[in-house]
Amino acid sequence: MALEVNGSSIETNENGYLLAMEDWNEDVAAVIAQQEGVELTDKHWDVIKFLREEFANNNGAQPNDRKIIKAMTPIWGGKISQKDLYDLFPGKPDKQAGRIGGLPESRRKGGY
């Protein structure tokens, strides 16, 4: 599979994850999000940036939804629920946000 972004072809696997992380940029994220029916807001970007930073700074860690909620609570202020994340990323927040964020497909079975 491939995405067309600004005249370039970006390769993905059968589940829509980029084959090369270095192909990712915000334009690529916008195309993936549009295909998935997600309109990116500041809160979406907060989650995507968090996941990318965790991956880069923690040996490829891909946090689960619970860890995302804990990280977003001080950023967004107030109590955050799992529903808040699913409102942003209805296709399973940790997976969908990671796909939009250009991270590799997670093989995590649970936990962190």
N, CA, C and O atoms as CSV, one atom per row, in Angstrom:
chain,resi,resn,atom,element,x,y,z
A,1,MET,N,N,0.841,-1.181,0.000
A,1,MET,CA,C,0.000,0.000,0.000
A,1,MET,C,C,0.883,1.240,0.000
A,1,MET,O,O,2.024,1.214,0.461
A,2,ALA,N,N,0.333,2.313,-0.523
A,2,ALA,CA,C,1.085,3.567,-0.540
A,2,ALA,C,C,0.138,4.744,-0.340
A,2,ALA,O,O,-1.028,4.703,-0.731
A,3,LEU,N,N,0.668,5.784,0.273
A,3,LEU,CA,C,-0.046,7.048,0.433
A,3,LEU,C,C,0.544,8.041,-0.556
A,3,LEU,O,O,1.748,8.024,-0.811
A,4,GLU,N,N,-0.281,8.889,-1.103
A,4,GLU,CA,C,0.203,9.973,-1.945
A,4,GLU,C,C,0.167,11.248,-1.120
A,4,GLU,O,O,-0.900,11.694,-0.700
A,5,VAL,N,N,1.335,11.830,-0.891
A,5,VAL,CA,C,1.451,13.035,-0.073
A,5,VAL,C,C,2.342,14.034,-0.799
A,5,VAL,O,O,3.529,13.781,-1.007
A,6,ASN,N,N,1.768,15.162,-1.183
A,6,ASN,CA,C,2.520,16.228,-1.852
A,6,ASN,C,C,3.333,15.712,-3.033
A,6,ASN,O,O,4.483,16.108,-3.224
A,7,GLY,N,N,2.737,14.835,-3.817
A,7,GLY,CA,C,3.399,14.316,-5.009
A,7,GLY,C,C,4.367,13.177,-4.750
A,7,GLY,O,O,4.997,12.684,-5.686
A,8,SER,N,N,4.501,12.749,-3.511
A,8,SER,CA,C,5.389,11.636,-3.169
A,8,SER,C,C,4.569,10.427,-2.766
A,8,SER,O,O,3.469,10.555,-2.230
A,9,SER,N,N,5.114,9.259,-3.029
A,9,SER,CA,C,4.477,8.012,-2.641
A,9,SER,C,C,5.146,7.509,-1.362
A,9,SER,O,O,6.359,7.301,-1.329
A,10,ILE,N,N,4.352,7.318,-0.320
A,10,ILE,CA,C,4.847,6.857,0.970
A,10,ILE,C,C,4.320,5.444,1.195
A,10,ILE,O,O,3.109,5.221,1.193
A,11,GLU,N,N,5.224,4.500,1.386
A,11,GLU,CA,C,4.843,3.095,1.540
A,11,GLU,C,C,4.345,2.791,2.950
A,11,GLU,O,O,4.900,3.257,3.945
A,12,THR,N,N,3.273,1.988,2.999
A,12,THR,CA,C,2.720,1.529,4.274
A,12,THR,C,C,2.545,0.015,4.218
A,12,THR,O,O,2.579,-0.591,3.147
A,13,ASN,N,N,2.356,-0.583,5.396
A,13,ASN,CA,C,2.039,-2.010,5.402
A,13,ASN,C,C,0.535,-2.190,5.186
A,13,ASN,O,O,-0.181,-1.213,4.962
A,14,GLU,N,N,0.058,-3.423,5.250
A,14,GLU,CA,C,-1.357,-3.712,4.981
A,14,GLU,C,C,-2.290,-3.100,6.025
A,14,GLU,O,O,-3.490,-2.980,5.778
A,15,ASN,N,N,-1.759,-2.710,7.190
A,15,ASN,CA,C,-2.576,-2.098,8.238
A,15,ASN,C,C,-2.454,-0.581,8.275
A,15,ASN,O,O,-2.987,0.064,9.178
A,16,GLY,N,N,-1.761,-0.012,7.306
A,16,GLY,CA,C,-1.665,1.442,7.197
A,16,GLY,C,C,-0.527,2.084,7.955
A,16,GLY,O,O,-0.462,3.312,8.022
A,17,TYR,N,N,0.376,1.302,8.533
A,17,TYR,CA,C,1.525,1.847,9.255
A,17,TYR,C,C,2.662,2.110,8.269
A,17,TYR,O,O,2.881,1.328,7.345
A,18,LEU,N,N,3.380,3.207,8.467
A,18,LEU,CA,C,4.497,3.537,7.591
A,18,LEU,C,C,5.565,2.454,7.672
A,18,LEU,O,O,5.830,1.905,8.741
A,19,LEU,N,N,6.174,2.155,6.525
A,19,LEU,CA,C,7.274,1.200,6.516
A,19,LEU,C,C,8.565,1.856,6.974
A,19,LEU,O,O,9.445,1.186,7.513
A,20,ALA,N,N,8.685,3.168,6.762
A,20,ALA,CA,C,9.886,3.913,7.163
A,20,ALA,C,C,9.462,5.125,7.991
A,20,ALA,O,O,8.819,6.041,7.477
A,21,MET,N,N,9.824,5.126,9.270
A,21,MET,CA,C,9.441,6.236,10.155
A,21,MET,C,C,9.925,7.583,9.641
A,21,MET,O,O,9.275,8.605,9.854
A,22,GLU,N,N,11.061,7.582,8.968
A,22,GLU,CA,C,11.612,8.848,8.487
A,22,GLU,C,C,10.773,9.480,7.371
A,22,GLU,O,O,11.007,10.631,7.001
A,23,ASP,N,N,9.811,8.749,6.842
A,23,ASP,CA,C,8.893,9.311,5.841
A,23,ASP,C,C,7.826,10.193,6.477
A,23,ASP,O,O,7.113,10.907,5.772
A,24,TRP,N,N,7.707,10.152,7.813
A,24,TRP,CA,C,6.637,10.863,8.497
A,24,TRP,C,C,6.910,12.353,8.600
A,24,TRP,O,O,8.040,12.782,8.835
A,25,ASN,N,N,5.862,13.123,8.423
A,25,ASN,CA,C,5.842,14.550,8.750
A,25,ASN,C,C,4.376,14.910,8.981
A,25,ASN,O,O,3.500,14.054,8.856
A,26,GLU,N,N,4.111,16.156,9.312
A,26,GLU,CA,C,2.735,16.541,9.628
A,26,GLU,C,C,1.804,16.422,8.427
A,26,GLU,O,O,0.612,16.169,8.602
A,27,ASP,N,N,2.315,16.598,7.223
A,27,ASP,CA,C,1.482,16.416,6.038
A,27,ASP,C,C,1.067,14.952,5.884
A,27,ASP,O,O,-0.073,14.655,5.527
A,28,VAL,N,N,2.001,14.045,6.157
A,28,VAL,CA,C,1.694,12.608,6.104
A,28,VAL,C,C,0.644,12.283,7.167
A,28,VAL,O,O,-0.310,11.551,6.903
A,29,ALA,N,N,0.826,12.833,8.373
A,29,ALA,CA,C,-0.144,12.612,9.447
A,29,ALA,C,C,-1.534,13.079,9.034
A,29,ALA,O,O,-2.526,12.401,9.300
A,30,ALA,N,N,-1.604,14.237,8.384
A,30,ALA,CA,C,-2.902,14.778,7.963
A,30,ALA,C,C,-3.581,13.854,6.951
A,30,ALA,O,O,-4.797,13.669,6.999
A,31,VAL,N,N,-2.804,13.277,6.040
A,31,VAL,CA,C,-3.375,12.368,5.038
A,31,VAL,C,C,-3.887,11.094,5.712
A,31,VAL,O,O,-4.991,10.636,5.417
A,32,ILE,N,N,-3.090,10.523,6.613
A,32,ILE,CA,C,-3.521,9.308,7.317
A,32,ILE,C,C,-4.774,9.604,8.138
A,32,ILE,O,O,-5.731,8.830,8.116
A,33,ALA,N,N,-4.767,10.714,8.858
A,33,ALA,CA,C,-5.924,11.081,9.683
A,33,ALA,C,C,-7.169,11.249,8.825
A,33,ALA,O,O,-8.247,10.788,9.200
A,34,GLN,N,N,-7.032,11.903,7.680
A,34,GLN,CA,C,-8.174,12.105,6.793
A,34,GLN,C,C,-8.725,10.760,6.330
A,34,GLN,O,O,-9.941,10.567,6.301
A,35,GLN,N,N,-7.852,9.837,5.971
A,35,GLN,CA,C,-8.294,8.508,5.548
A,35,GLN,C,C,-9.049,7.786,6.664
A,35,GLN,O,O,-9.939,6.976,6.399
A,36,GLU,N,N,-8.689,8.084,7.903
A,36,GLU,CA,C,-9.322,7.416,9.041
A,36,GLU,C,C,-10.490,8.202,9.610
A,36,GLU,O,O,-11.090,7.792,10.604
A,37,GLY,N,N,-10.817,9.322,8.993
A,37,GLY,CA,C,-11.950,10.113,9.439
A,37,GLY,C,C,-11.693,10.905,10.706
A,37,GLY,O,O,-12.623,11.204,11.454
A,38,VAL,N,N,-10.428,11.250,10.952
A,38,VAL,CA,C,-10.048,11.999,12.145
A,38,VAL,C,C,-9.626,13.393,11.716
A,38,VAL,O,O,-8.740,13.554,10.876
A,39,GLU,N,N,-10.266,14.401,12.299
A,39,GLU,CA,C,-9.884,15.788,12.047
A,39,GLU,C,C,-8.954,16.228,13.170
A,39,GLU,O,O,-9.376,16.347,14.320
A,40,LEU,N,N,-7.687,16.468,12.836
A,40,LEU,CA,C,-6.668,16.734,13.846
A,40,LEU,C,C,-6.844,18.096,14.516
A,40,LEU,O,O,-6.950,19.129,13.854
A,41,THR,N,N,-6.871,18.065,15.854
A,41,THR,CA,C,-6.956,19.267,16.675
A,41,THR,C,C,-5.693,19.329,17.540
A,41,THR,O,O,-4.838,18.448,17.461
A,42,ASP,N,N,-5.584,20.362,18.354
A,42,ASP,CA,C,-4.436,20.475,19.255
A,42,ASP,C,C,-4.336,19.274,20.194
A,42,ASP,O,O,-3.234,18.815,20.496
A,43,LYS,N,N,-5.469,18.769,20.651
A,43,LYS,CA,C,-5.442,17.607,21.546
A,43,LYS,C,C,-4.927,16.364,20.825
A,43,LYS,O,O,-4.186,15.571,21.406
A,44,HIS,N,N,-5.314,16.193,19.574
A,44,HIS,CA,C,-4.776,15.074,18.786
A,44,HIS,C,C,-3.260,15.185,18.710
A,44,HIS,O,O,-2.541,14.210,18.930
A,45,TRP,N,N,-2.784,16.385,18.397
A,45,TRP,CA,C,-1.340,16.599,18.266
A,45,TRP,C,C,-0.627,16.370,19.591
A,45,TRP,O,O,0.497,15.868,19.598
A,46,ASP,N,N,-1.251,16.726,20.717
A,46,ASP,CA,C,-0.643,16.469,22.024
A,46,ASP,C,C,-0.383,14.974,22.201
A,46,ASP,O,O,0.696,14.570,22.636
A,47,VAL,N,N,-1.377,14.161,21.860
A,47,VAL,CA,C,-1.237,12.705,22.001
A,47,VAL,C,C,-0.183,12.184,21.026
A,47,VAL,O,O,0.670,11.384,21.409
A,48,ILE,N,N,-0.234,12.624,19.785
A,48,ILE,CA,C,0.731,12.164,18.779
A,48,ILE,C,C,2.152,12.537,19.193
A,48,ILE,O,O,3.057,11.707,19.108
A,49,LYS,N,N,2.355,13.760,19.632
A,49,LYS,CA,C,3.697,14.196,20.060
A,49,LYS,C,C,4.173,13.384,21.262
A,49,LYS,O,O,5.338,12.992,21.325
A,50,PHE,N,N,3.279,13.132,22.210
A,50,PHE,CA,C,3.645,12.315,23.368
A,50,PHE,C,C,4.097,10.924,22.926
A,50,PHE,O,O,5.139,10.444,23.371
A,51,LEU,N,N,3.325,10.274,22.054
A,51,LEU,CA,C,3.673,8.925,21.605
A,51,LEU,C,C,5.005,8.913,20.864
A,51,LEU,O,O,5.814,8.006,21.059
A,52,ARG,N,N,5.236,9.900,20.026
A,52,ARG,CA,C,6.502,9.972,19.291
A,52,ARG,C,C,7.678,10.201,20.241
A,52,ARG,O,O,8.738,9.597,20.076
A,53,GLU,N,N,7.492,11.070,21.232
A,53,GLU,CA,C,8.565,11.325,22.198
A,53,GLU,C,C,8.855,10.086,23.040
A,53,GLU,O,O,10.017,9.765,23.289
A,54,GLU,N,N,7.821,9.398,23.473
A,54,GLU,CA,C,8.014,8.168,24.243
A,54,GLU,C,C,8.774,7.132,23.419
A,54,GLU,O,O,9.686,6.476,23.921
A,55,PHE,N,N,8.396,6.994,22.170
A,55,PHE,CA,C,9.055,6.022,21.303
A,55,PHE,C,C,10.533,6.382,21.139
A,55,PHE,O,O,11.403,5.517,21.246
A,56,ALA,N,N,10.811,7.654,20.879
A,56,ALA,CA,C,12.186,8.097,20.633
A,56,ALA,C,C,13.044,8.071,21.890
A,56,ALA,O,O,14.226,7.733,21.822
A,57,ASN,N,N,12.469,8.421,23.030
A,57,ASN,CA,C,13.255,8.594,24.247
A,57,ASN,C,C,13.237,7.403,25.196
A,57,ASN,O,O,13.975,7.394,26.181
A,58,ASN,N,N,12.417,6.406,24.922
A,58,ASN,CA,C,12.287,5.265,25.827
A,58,ASN,C,C,12.425,3.939,25.104
A,58,ASN,O,O,11.644,3.013,25.324
A,59,ASN,N,N,13.424,3.856,24.240
A,59,ASN,CA,C,13.782,2.588,23.601
A,59,ASN,C,C,12.623,1.937,22.852
A,59,ASN,O,O,12.415,0.727,22.945
A,60,GLY,N,N,11.874,2.745,22.110
A,60,GLY,CA,C,10.791,2.205,21.296
A,60,GLY,C,C,9.516,1.896,22.056
A,60,GLY,O,O,8.677,1.140,21.568
A,61,ALA,N,N,9.353,2.470,23.252
A,61,ALA,CA,C,8.143,2.228,24.043
A,61,ALA,C,C,6.917,2.793,23.333
A,61,ALA,O,O,6.963,3.885,22.767
A,62,GLN,N,N,5.833,2.046,23.368
A,62,GLN,CA,C,4.570,2.494,22.811
A,62,GLN,C,C,3.510,2.387,23.908
A,62,GLN,O,O,2.931,1.322,24.121
A,63,PRO,N,N,3.264,3.504,24.602
A,63,PRO,CA,C,2.355,3.498,25.754
A,63,PRO,C,C,0.940,3.069,25.405
A,63,PRO,O,O,0.445,3.291,24.300
A,64,ASN,N,N,0.309,2.444,26.396
A,64,ASN,CA,C,-1.091,2.060,26.236
A,64,ASN,C,C,-1.989,3.243,26.600
A,64,ASN,O,O,-1.498,4.303,26.988
A,65,ASP,N,N,-3.299,3.058,26.474
A,65,ASP,CA,C,-4.257,4.140,26.718
A,65,ASP,C,C,-4.141,4.709,28.129
A,65,ASP,O,O,-4.227,5.922,28.321
A,66,ARG,N,N,-3.948,3.852,29.099
A,66,ARG,CA,C,-3.856,4.314,30.488
A,66,ARG,C,C,-2.683,5.271,30.669
A,66,ARG,O,O,-2.809,6.297,31.336
A,67,LYS,N,N,-1.553,4.935,30.078
A,67,LYS,CA,C,-0.363,5.780,30.166
A,67,LYS,C,C,-0.593,7.111,29.436
A,67,LYS,O,O,-0.114,8.154,29.880
A,68,ILE,N,N,-1.313,7.070,28.335
A,68,ILE,CA,C,-1.630,8.297,27.599
A,68,ILE,C,C,-2.506,9.205,28.460
A,68,ILE,O,O,-2.273,10.412,28.531
A,69,ILE,N,N,-3.508,8.627,29.112
A,69,ILE,CA,C,-4.392,9.411,29.983
A,69,ILE,C,C,-3.575,10.092,31.079
A,69,ILE,O,O,-3.759,11.281,31.340
A,70,LYS,N,N,-2.678,9.350,31.719
A,70,LYS,CA,C,-1.844,9.917,32.779
A,70,LYS,C,C,-0.991,11.069,32.253
A,70,LYS,O,O,-0.809,12.071,32.945
A,71,ALA,N,N,-0.474,10.935,31.051
A,71,ALA,CA,C,0.390,11.974,30.480
A,71,ALA,C,C,-0.402,13.206,30.052
A,71,ALA,O,O,0.100,14.325,30.162
A,72,MET,N,N,-1.619,13.025,29.570
A,72,MET,CA,C,-2.409,14.152,29.069
A,72,MET,C,C,-3.102,14.931,30.185
A,72,MET,O,O,-3.460,16.093,29.993
A,73,THR,N,N,-3.295,14.307,31.347
A,73,THR,CA,C,-3.997,14.976,32.446
A,73,THR,C,C,-3.371,16.329,32.801
A,73,THR,O,O,-4.102,17.318,32.851
A,74,PRO,N,N,-2.062,16.428,33.049
A,74,PRO,CA,C,-1.514,17.753,33.371
A,74,PRO,C,C,-1.478,18.704,32.171
A,74,PRO,O,O,-1.516,19.922,32.346
A,75,ILE,N,N,-1.407,18.167,30.984
A,75,ILE,CA,C,-1.353,19.009,29.778
A,75,ILE,C,C,-2.715,19.632,29.501
A,75,ILE,O,O,-2.806,20.823,29.203
A,76,TRP,N,N,-3.775,18.829,29.599
A,76,TRP,CA,C,-5.120,19.311,29.289
A,76,TRP,C,C,-5.816,19.894,30.507
A,76,TRP,O,O,-6.776,20.651,30.369
A,77,GLY,N,N,-5.344,19.552,31.691
A,77,GLY,CA,C,-5.975,20.026,32.915
A,77,GLY,C,C,-7.269,19.272,33.177
A,77,GLY,O,O,-8.011,18.954,32.247
A,78,GLY,N,N,-7.533,18.991,34.430
A,78,GLY,CA,C,-8.751,18.265,34.779
A,78,GLY,C,C,-8.600,16.772,34.568
A,78,GLY,O,O,-7.594,16.292,34.047
A,79,LYS,N,N,-9.618,16.061,34.985
A,79,LYS,CA,C,-9.620,14.604,34.884
A,79,LYS,C,C,-9.959,14.175,33.458
A,79,LYS,O,O,-10.896,14.686,32.844
A,80,ILE,N,N,-9.190,13.242,32.957
A,80,ILE,CA,C,-9.384,12.731,31.601
A,80,ILE,C,C,-9.828,11.277,31.705
A,80,ILE,O,O,-9.308,10.509,32.515
A,81,SER,N,N,-10.787,10.919,30.881
A,81,SER,CA,C,-11.277,9.538,30.884
A,81,SER,C,C,-10.862,8.834,29.592
A,81,SER,O,O,-10.404,9.460,28.636
A,82,GLN,N,N,-11.034,7.544,29.597
A,82,GLN,CA,C,-10.767,6.771,28.391
A,82,GLN,C,C,-11.705,7.216,27.261
A,82,GLN,O,O,-11.324,7.204,26.091
A,83,LYS,N,N,-12.922,7.606,27.619
A,83,LYS,CA,C,-13.877,8.097,26.625
A,83,LYS,C,C,-13.338,9.328,25.909
A,83,LYS,O,O,-13.540,9.484,24.705
A,84,ASP,N,N,-12.651,10.207,26.644
A,84,ASP,CA,C,-12.065,11.397,26.024
A,84,ASP,C,C,-11.076,10.999,24.926
A,84,ASP,O,O,-11.045,11.611,23.858
A,85,LEU,N,N,-10.276,9.979,25.194
A,85,LEU,CA,C,-9.320,9.508,24.185
A,85,LEU,C,C,-10.035,8.877,22.997
A,85,LEU,O,O,-9.661,9.109,21.848
A,86,TYR,N,N,-11.062,8.079,23.276
A,86,TYR,CA,C,-11.799,7.428,22.192
A,86,TYR,C,C,-12.595,8.437,21.362
A,86,TYR,O,O,-12.859,8.194,20.184
A,87,ASP,N,N,-12.975,9.557,21.959
A,87,ASP,CA,C,-13.615,10.621,21.173
A,87,ASP,C,C,-12.633,11.199,20.156
A,87,ASP,O,O,-13.023,11.577,19.051
A,88,LEU,N,N,-11.358,11.262,20.537
A,88,LEU,CA,C,-10.333,11.771,19.624
A,88,LEU,C,C,-9.906,10.725,18.597
A,88,LEU,O,O,-9.786,11.012,17.406
A,89,PHE,N,N,-9.680,9.511,19.083
A,89,PHE,CA,C,-9.173,8.419,18.244
A,89,PHE,C,C,-10.081,7.203,18.415
A,89,PHE,O,O,-9.771,6.312,19.206
A,90,PRO,N,N,-11.200,7.152,17.684
A,90,PRO,CA,C,-12.165,6.061,17.882
A,90,PRO,C,C,-11.641,4.682,17.495
A,90,PRO,O,O,-12.213,3.672,17.905
A,91,GLY,N,N,-10.576,4.620,16.723
A,91,GLY,CA,C,-10.017,3.331,16.315
A,91,GLY,C,C,-8.948,2.840,17.269
A,91,GLY,O,O,-7.869,2.450,16.824
A,92,LYS,N,N,-9.213,2.845,18.570
A,92,LYS,CA,C,-8.272,2.471,19.643
A,92,LYS,C,C,-7.156,3.504,19.720
A,92,LYS,O,O,-6.245,3.497,18.892
A,93,PRO,N,N,-7.221,4.384,20.702
A,93,PRO,CA,C,-6.323,5.537,20.773
A,93,PRO,C,C,-4.834,5.240,20.628
A,93,PRO,O,O,-4.161,5.901,19.836
A,94,ASP,N,N,-4.297,4.269,21.366
A,94,ASP,CA,C,-2.852,4.044,21.268
A,94,ASP,C,C,-2.443,3.552,19.886
A,94,ASP,O,O,-1.374,3.913,19.394
A,95,LYS,N,N,-3.265,2.746,19.264
A,95,LYS,CA,C,-2.951,2.221,17.925
A,95,LYS,C,C,-3.167,3.278,16.844
A,95,LYS,O,O,-2.285,3.510,16.018
A,96,GLN,N,N,-4.337,3.917,16.846
A,96,GLN,CA,C,-4.661,4.882,15.802
A,96,GLN,C,C,-3.761,6.113,15.877
A,96,GLN,O,O,-3.283,6.590,14.847
A,97,ALA,N,N,-3.525,6.629,17.076
A,97,ALA,CA,C,-2.645,7.787,17.221
A,97,ALA,C,C,-1.218,7.431,16.810
A,97,ALA,O,O,-0.524,8.253,16.212
A,98,GLY,N,N,-0.782,6.227,17.121
A,98,GLY,CA,C,0.547,5.780,16.692
A,98,GLY,C,C,0.655,5.677,15.187
A,98,GLY,O,O,1.675,6.052,14.608
A,99,ARG,N,N,-0.391,5.170,14.544
A,99,ARG,CA,C,-0.395,5.057,13.077
A,99,ARG,C,C,-0.328,6.447,12.456
A,99,ARG,O,O,0.471,6.686,11.550
A,100,ILE,N,N,-1.168,7.369,12.943
A,100,ILE,CA,C,-1.167,8.734,12.425
A,100,ILE,C,C,0.176,9.405,12.715
A,100,ILE,O,O,0.652,10.220,11.925
A,101,GLY,N,N,0.780,9.057,13.852
A,101,GLY,CA,C,2.065,9.628,14.244
A,101,GLY,C,C,3.270,8.996,13.575
A,101,GLY,O,O,4.405,9.373,13.868
A,102,GLY,N,N,3.050,8.048,12.689
A,102,GLY,CA,C,4.147,7.460,11.930
A,102,GLY,C,C,4.964,6.426,12.674
A,102,GLY,O,O,6.067,6.090,12.245
A,103,LEU,N,N,4.445,5.911,13.787
A,103,LEU,CA,C,5.171,4.896,14.547
A,103,LEU,C,C,4.960,3.520,13.924
A,103,LEU,O,O,3.977,3.297,13.218
A,104,PRO,N,N,5.890,2.592,14.188
A,104,PRO,CA,C,5.691,1.235,13.671
A,104,PRO,C,C,4.508,0.559,14.356
A,104,PRO,O,O,4.088,0.960,15.441
A,105,GLU,N,N,3.992,-0.449,13.720
A,105,GLU,CA,C,2.861,-1.192,14.285
A,105,GLU,C,C,3.293,-1.852,15.584
A,105,GLU,O,O,4.312,-2.541,15.635
A,106,SER,N,N,2.513,-1.637,16.630
A,106,SER,CA,C,2.819,-2.184,17.942
A,106,SER,C,C,2.492,-3.665,17.978
A,106,SER,O,O,1.452,-4.100,17.483
A,107,ARG,N,N,3.383,-4.422,18.564
A,107,ARG,CA,C,3.143,-5.853,18.758
A,107,ARG,C,C,2.818,-6.135,20.216
A,107,ARG,O,O,2.734,-7.290,20.633
A,108,ARG,N,N,2.635,-5.060,20.992
A,108,ARG,CA,C,2.352,-5.170,22.418
A,108,ARG,C,C,1.048,-5.910,22.643
A,108,ARG,O,O,0.056,-5.659,21.959
A,109,LYS,N,N,1.051,-6.808,23.587
A,109,LYS,CA,C,-0.135,-7.582,23.910
A,109,LYS,C,C,-0.865,-7.016,25.120
A,109,LYS,O,O,-1.968,-7.459,25.436
A,110,GLY,N,N,-0.277,-6.064,25.786
A,110,GLY,CA,C,-0.871,-5.473,26.974
A,110,GLY,C,C,0.230,-4.915,27.848
A,110,GLY,O,O,1.410,-5.185,27.624
A,111,GLY,N,N,-0.152,-4.147,28.830
A,111,GLY,CA,C,0.848,-3.552,29.700
A,111,GLY,C,C,1.587,-2.448,29.011
A,111,GLY,O,O,1.070,-1.845,28.071
A,112,TYR,N,N,2.783,-2.172,29.456
A,112,TYR,CA,C,3.561,-1.067,28.883
A,112,TYR,C,C,4.932,-1.527,28.505
A,112,TYR,O,O,5.733,-0.736,28.006
